[in-house]
Amino acid sequence: MMASGEIRLLPTTMRRMPVLAQSGCYSLCLTASAANNAVVSPAIPGTDNDPAVPASISVIGSTPSGQLPYLSVYTYQINNSSGMPVTGSGYYAAESVTNTAFNTNGQYFSAPNGVITDYVGLSIVTVPADLYGQTLTTTQTYTALYNGYFYNLPTVLQHTISVSSSGSVSISVSVISP
């Protein structure tokens, strides 16, 4: 019997991994770190054509955060193997981000209809002078959780934050590997 909130890891050669936990601990299971993207591949035999199975991510838009001047809210869409958006409830996603002080690596958040919300930029009010003329880049991947299985999404996103020599900031997110 597993303790509440535990996730049992299967060998990484497995194509998929069920969430194994006591009944009633689903929300606790979602906050557990699930091997940080080392568990599954999106290509599960027999489900490649299932329109509900997560297979990739696309960037669908951005807006200013309204909270901090150098922070934007990006939205991403989880897509199936045909590149079409997944729909419905029961989707969760966890990011894995490199080269950043603040991230939510390993924490699963609800992604209704496969839509993920991500804050990208600088969590500051004033840009420090030592950042003038600098370009900051990070890479980001996601693991989706759907119907009790984790799916490593192969899409790699790149966040680019450019600070001009005068201190103005531009933020972009692009897909660098589909």
C-alpha positions in Angstrom: 0.0 0.0 0.0 1.3 3.4 -0.9 1.3 6.5 1.3 -1.1 9.3 0.3 0.6 11.5 -2.3 3.2 9.0 -3.4 3.8 8.1 -7.1 5.5 4.8 -7.9 8.0 5.2 -10.7 8.2 2.5 -13.3 11.4 1.8 -15.4 12.0 4.6 -17.9 11.8 2.0 -20.7 8.0 1.9 -20.2 6.0 3.8 -22.7 3.5 5.1 -20.2 3.2 5.2 -16.4 -0.1 5.1 -14.4 -0.6 7.2 -11.3 -0.5 4.7 -8.5 -1.9 6.0 -5.2 -4.6 5.4 -2.6 -8.1 6.4 -3.6 -8.9 10.0 -2.7 -5.4 11.4 -3.0 -5.6 12.5 -6.6 -4.9 16.2 -5.8 -2.0 15.2 -3.6 -0.6 13.1 -6.4 -0.6 16.0 -8.7 1.8 18.0 -6.5 4.3 15.2 -6.2 7.4 15.4 -8.4 7.0 12.8 -11.0 10.6 12.0 -11.9 11.0 15.4 -13.6 10.2 14.4 -17.2 11.9 11.0 -17.1 8.9 8.7 -17.3 7.1 8.5 -20.6 7.0 9.2 -24.3 4.0 10.7 -26.1 3.9 7.8 -28.6 2.0 5.1 -26.7 1.4 2.0 -28.9 -2.3 1.7 -29.9 -3.1 5.3 -28.9 -1.2 7.4 -31.5 -4.4 8.3 -33.3 -6.4 8.9 -30.1 -7.5 12.6 -30.3 -7.3 12.9 -26.5 -3.7 11.8 -26.1 -1.2 14.7 -25.6 1.6 14.8 -28.1 3.0 18.4 -28.4 2.6 22.0 -27.4 2.0 25.2 -29.5 2.1 28.9 -28.5 -1.3 30.4 -28.9 -0.9 33.9 -27.6 0.4 36.4 -25.0 -0.8 39.4 -23.1 0.8 41.8 -20.6 0.4 40.5 -17.0 -1.1 43.6 -15.7 0.8 43.0 -12.5 4.5 43.8 -13.3 5.7 45.8 -16.2 8.2 43.2 -17.5 6.0 40.1 -17.2 3.8 38.6 -19.9 1.2 35.9 -19.7 1.6 33.3 -22.4 -0.9 30.6 -23.3 0.1 27.3 -24.8 -2.1 24.6 -26.3 -1.6 20.9 -25.8 -2.1 19.1 -29.2 -2.6 15.5 -30.2 -0.4 13.5 -32.6 -2.3 15.1 -35.6 -1.5 18.6 -34.3 -5.1 19.3 -33.3 -5.9 20.8 -29.9 -7.0 18.4 -27.2 -10.3 19.3 -25.6 -12.2 18.5 -22.5 -11.3 18.2 -18.8 -8.7 16.1 -17.0 -5.6 17.6 -18.5 -2.7 18.7 -16.2 0.7 20.0 -17.1 4.1 20.5 -15.3 6.9 22.6 -16.7 10.6 21.9 -16.7 12.6 25.2 -17.1 16.3 25.7 -17.3 18.4 28.8 -16.3 15.8 30.6 -14.2 15.5 31.4 -10.5 11.8 31.0 -10.3 9.9 28.1 -11.8 7.3 25.5 -10.9 9.2 22.5 -12.1 7.5 19.3 -11.2 4.2 20.8 -10.0 1.1 19.8 -12.0 -1.5 22.5 -12.8 -4.9 22.1 -14.4 -5.0 22.7 -18.1 -8.7 22.7 -19.1 -9.2 22.0 -22.8 -5.4 21.5 -23.0 -4.7 25.2 -22.4 -1.6 26.1 -20.3 -1.0 29.6 -18.8 2.6 30.6 -18.2 4.1 33.8 -16.8 7.3 34.8 -18.7 9.6 37.7 -18.1 11.2 39.6 -15.2 9.4 39.6 -11.8 10.7 43.0 -11.0 9.4 46.6 -11.0 12.6 48.3 -12.2 15.3 46.8 -14.5 18.7 46.9 -12.7 21.4 48.6 -14.7 23.5 45.4 -14.9 20.9 43.9 -17.1 21.0 46.7 -19.7 22.2 45.3 -23.1 21.7 41.7 -21.9 19.6 38.9 -23.5 18.4 36.2 -21.2 17.3 32.8 -22.6 15.7 29.7 -21.0 14.3 26.6 -22.4 11.1 24.9 -21.3 9.4 21.6 -21.8 6.2 20.1 -20.4 4.9 16.8 -19.1 1.2 16.3 -19.4 -0.9 14.1 -17.2 -4.1 12.8 -18.7 -6.3 9.8 -17.8 -3.8 8.6 -15.2 -0.7 8.6 -17.5 2.2 11.0 -17.9 3.2 12.1 -21.4 6.6 13.8 -22.0 5.8 16.4 -24.7 8.9 16.7 -27.0 8.2 20.4 -27.8 11.0 22.7 -26.6 10.0 26.3 -26.0 12.6 29.1 -25.8 12.0 32.2 -23.7 14.0 35.2 -24.8 14.1 38.3 -22.6 16.1 41.2 -24.2 17.0 44.3 -22.3 18.1 47.2 -24.5 21.0 49.5 -23.6 18.3 52.0 -22.5 16.5 49.5 -20.3 13.5 48.7 -22.4 12.4 45.0 -22.3 11.1 42.7 -25.0 9.8 39.2 -24.2 9.2 36.3 -26.7 8.5 32.6 -26.6 9.2 30.5 -29.6 9.1 26.8 -30.4 12.7 25.6 -31.1 11.9 21.9 -31.4 8.5 20.6 -32.3 
